[in-house]
Structure formats: C-alpha cells, structure tokens
Amino acid sequence: MLKMTHLSKVYRTEVVETYALRDFNINVNEGEFVAVTGPSGSGKTTFLTIAGLLETFTGGQYHLDGVEVSNLNDNERSRIRNEKIGFIFQAFNLIPDLNVFDNVEVPLRYRGMKAAERKERIMNSLERVGLASRAKHYPAELSGGQQQRVAIARALAGSPRLLLADEPTGNLDTQMARGVMELLEEIHREGATIVMVTHDPELAARAQRNVHIIDGQVVDLAEDPRFHHAVHAARANSPA
Amino acid sequence: MQIKPILSALRRHKAGTFLIAMQIALTLAIVCNALFIIHQRVAHLSEPTGIDEANIFIVKNEWVGAPDSARVDAMMRADLQTLRQVPGVQDATPSNSYPLRGSGWDDGVKLKPDQLQDSSGSTIYFADEHFIDTLGLKLIAGRNFRADEIGHMDMRYKLAPPVVIITRALADKLFPGGQAVGKTIYLIGGPATVVGVVDLLQAQSVERWASDFAYRSVIIPERLTLSLGSFYIVRARPGQLDAAMRAAGKALFAQNPRRVIADDDGLLSFSEVRSRAYESDRGMAILMGVISIVLLAVTAAGIVGLTSFWVGQRRRQIGVRRALGATRQDILHYFMTENLLISCAGVLVGTVLAIAMNLWMVTRFEMHRLSLSYLVTGVVILLLLGQGAVLAPALRASRVPPVEATRSV
C-alpha cells in the first residue's frame, strides 16, 4: 500500500542543509495498522506529510497504492489525496465557518460527487462516529473529542485506501483519547490501512506494528530503550 | 459549485461582508449617476453652433464717452469698413451677441398679433447683410438681407423690423411641414416678414433654461447701436486667424483710438469662447470622473484589503482544503466566487440606490432619468473590478501549500 525506498528529504538554506529524512525505508501493507513513533524532531511529521502527498521529497522512491508519486503534478497529487487518503490531524483542522455536515462534505465536493451521494456518505460517516445528531452544529459547539470524531468522519466519508493520523489524540484528555483510539481500532478491524504518527508509547502499543524513527531514519525500537520499555509495558497492561 | 458552503461561511463573517457589499452598492450608485452626468455634459460640450468656429474671432468693442445712437452707428460702420480691409480678414459683421456667449437678447415669437402665449422662445441676433457670410451660415431658403434693409436702433426703439431671417429649427416650430419664407411673425414690437431661413445657428446661451429654444434664432437687420459698445464678429481666411486677430486690434485703434478693447476678453478666438462657455460643464465632468475613479480605487482597495485579510486569516483552512483534495484552481475559484457573491449582493442594493439617487436628482436638479445602459455598465464595471481586485489575493491563496494543514498555529 505504502512503500518508501531510500527516501530523503532535505531542507536547504543558503548556509546549511538539514536532513529531515535520510535513506528512509518503510513498507506498509494493505490492512495494517502501523504506529510511527520517535522523539520530537525525529522526522515523524515529515514522513507523514510526504506519505500524505502534502510535501514533495528530495530523493528516493515512494509508491502509494502501486503508483510512483514523485513525477505527479500538483493536480494529480490533489486528486490522489482526495480519493485515496484520509487525514486525521492532531488539531482536528475542522473549518470553523462550516457546520459538521459541511465540514464532512468538503473532500466529497472536490471529488465532484452528486449531492444525493454526498449526503448519504456524510450521514453514514457521522452515524459511524456517533455524531449524526450534531450535523448542524458548528465545530466551536463541540468538545475536542467530538471534533476529532467529525475529523475522522470527514476522513472516512471518501472511503480512502489509507488513513493517516497525526497524533490523533494529542489534543484530547485521557477519556476522549481512549474513545478516539477505540474508534480507530474499530475502523482498522473493518479493513482500513492506518498509519498513525505518535510519541505516546501507550497508543503505539495498540497498533499492530511500530516503526521507530530517530534522526530521520527507521531504526530498531531497541535502539531507544526507554521508549521500547514503555511500549512493552503498555502492551503488557493492555486488556487485549 | 461551492455556493452553499461559501454563503454559509460568509454568514459567519457578516461585518466584513456587509461593509464590502455596501461599499460596492454606494460606489455603483454614485458611479452610475456620475457617468450619466459626465455623458450629458460631454454631449452638451459637443453641440454644434452652426458657425465656422475655426476661423472666427470676436472683438468686444467699448466706446469711450457716451456717444448717441447715430454717432455709434457711424463709428460702427467705419470700424466694419476697417475690419473688412485688414489682411487675412474674410468678412466682419456687427452683433449684439454670438453663440455660446451666455447672454444676449432672447424674446418670444408669435404667429398672431393678439396671441397671449408665445409660439416659441428665440434668441435675437442683430446683424447686417454680412452676418450670414461672416458666420459661415447656410442659407437654405429665401434670401439674405439687402444692404438697404439694414437699419440701426438702440434699446429705446421697439423691436419691429420689416424683415427677418430665422433658423430652420424656429421655422419648423412655427410652420411645421410648411414654407416659412414670406410668412409673417410677430416680435415684441410688431410684425416682420420672414425673407430667409438658415440651417443652423445656436442660441447665445447653452444653459438649461435656454434649452427649449437652443437653435431657434431670429436675425434682425439692424445694427444695435449702444453707447457702451458692441461686438464685431470677424471671420479670418483659413490659417490666418492669429495674424488677423493681432492686425484687427491695431487697425481699429489706428482708425479710432477712443475705444477700449480689454486685454483679457477684448479679442477672443472662438475656440476660447467655446472653452469659456463650457468651463463649468467640463469642470463638472472632470470632477465626476475623478470622484468615480477615486471611489472605484477605494472599493478595489477595500476588496483587496479584506480578501488579503481573509486569506491570511484562513491560511491554515486553505491548507486543510488543499490536504483534502482541493486543487489550486479550486482555491482560486473559491475566493473569486466568494467575491462574486458579495459583489452581486452589492450591485443589487447599488442598483436600487442608483435609481433612488437619480430620482432624487431629477426632482431637485431637473436632471434626466438615468438610462438603463448606465446601470448595466456600472454593474459590469463593479463586477469586473471585484474580480480584478480579488485576483491577486486569490492567487496568493491558491499558492498556500497543503502542508500548511499540519503546521501548528
């Protein structure tokens, strides 16, 4: 589903070159739930933005759903983002001027979908996250957890091949975070491919697989003993 | 189309939306009426006088002392004799006034002696047999005055010449569909027989009060011998206007120095006469033009400012839209459509305001009713202005990268 080979991302200024990702390799299979972990500044978010075609990369190869994306133009990248990728952001990123229904509708409108189909998909997505009754509410009228559920509904409405989640519970309290995480697990059980960036070992422990990044490279989790132990401890305490 | 979510978003930004829409409405109302006034003034500026303007100049002659009518007539005839001999001068004629002068003698014309209401207003031009040739008028019926028909009168005499020449506009008014030559008309002093009709001769005033008889003139075969002085209308040969003007002044003083020809308006080419006559019209047209341009510029600046502010404010939102699949064109269209919707609301209100403003001016300033074409032109200008003004910030918005969605605030 997602395969990066020897991928690099370099930020250049007049005086310095900074490698955000260096010789980066990752392979995520269809139906997997992968947690990408690592300390702050390790390159997790850069990986996610490249994976989501939000940014270009400097070198290497990236195949998404069998398509090599490095040569795609801006419009083609937009179309792939719209049709194949669902985003869940740490800050929810709902549009404050639009109500819940209209927020979920945003990606569907860019797909040129007919109104009747849009409405059906929106209501199905909102029912799935338990917020169908809040369709006419504005984001400011919802709790953080509800807002993130709306964001998940928005990501699901387009039936994407890949869900990318960037610290999806980072702005939520424990109870709300648990609810969101359970929702993601449920979505995964239904067959979705999920790549979640997190620095939380407890969340990482609930994914099928951990990919750990340090200094822009994928490393063995054992190279970060503190995080390694935290993940193991979380798995041990997990009810499953 | 994105209209529903755009309207929904605009409802959350009522103040900015309302202010810009109102600015557009006011601009439309003022610009439509200003364009209408400009067009009317410009049309007014280009009304023909019917005379050979390129080669005509006016001498305003003032006598020293208070000579009587007979003496004035003698001096005027001597002056005219002199002027006609000046090198470069084709002909010269005396008159009490001339087109575009702004003041003169206007009088009613009747068809019957006992008529209470005038059949028409008219401008009275006192002239001699050289008047038609000097002004370059076209005689379309009848004949010119004979030299023996020319008399002289001052203000104490009744206006009752035996014969007159009238303009076609007056002939059409008095004798619609018929022949004017040979007919009798009644001036304030008595009957006069029409012996000729000239094609076109504008009245002395271009003000609105004289518009009813703008081209209805009566030419009287009399030299108006006022002790104060009179006008000589002089026609130069083509290309010799300046030289003839300079020579004319010198020749008149050489012939009789007991006169005043003022430095500022004693000798005026007809182009100066035209320029002075339409000074206020031209000034009004320029003022209206400047007001329109300033208003349009302020409105455009307002749209640029508000859209730039909204683009800055919604940078992250734009990034989110891009992340969710919006192309650059989608973002560009979003802001263009948003502006179009605001502009449409503005021009809708503006159209009502423009009509109301015009109706008010019609009742207060005797203006004409605003033509629909001005409203349509104004609406098109404002809509294009809006789209033009929003283009730069909208393009800036379209360049916001999708990765903006992941940046923390």
Interface residues (C-beta under 8 A of the other chain):
Chain A: T45 L48 T49 G52 L53 L54 E55 D74 N75 S78 R79 R81 N82 E83 F87 F89 A91 N93 I95 P96 D97 L98 N99 D102 E105 V106 P107 R109 Y110 R111 R154 G158 D166
Chain B: Q2 K4 P5 S8 A9 R12 H13 R316 Q317 V320 R321 R322 A323 L324 G325 A326 T327 R328 Q329 D330 P401 P402 V403 A405 T406 S408 V409
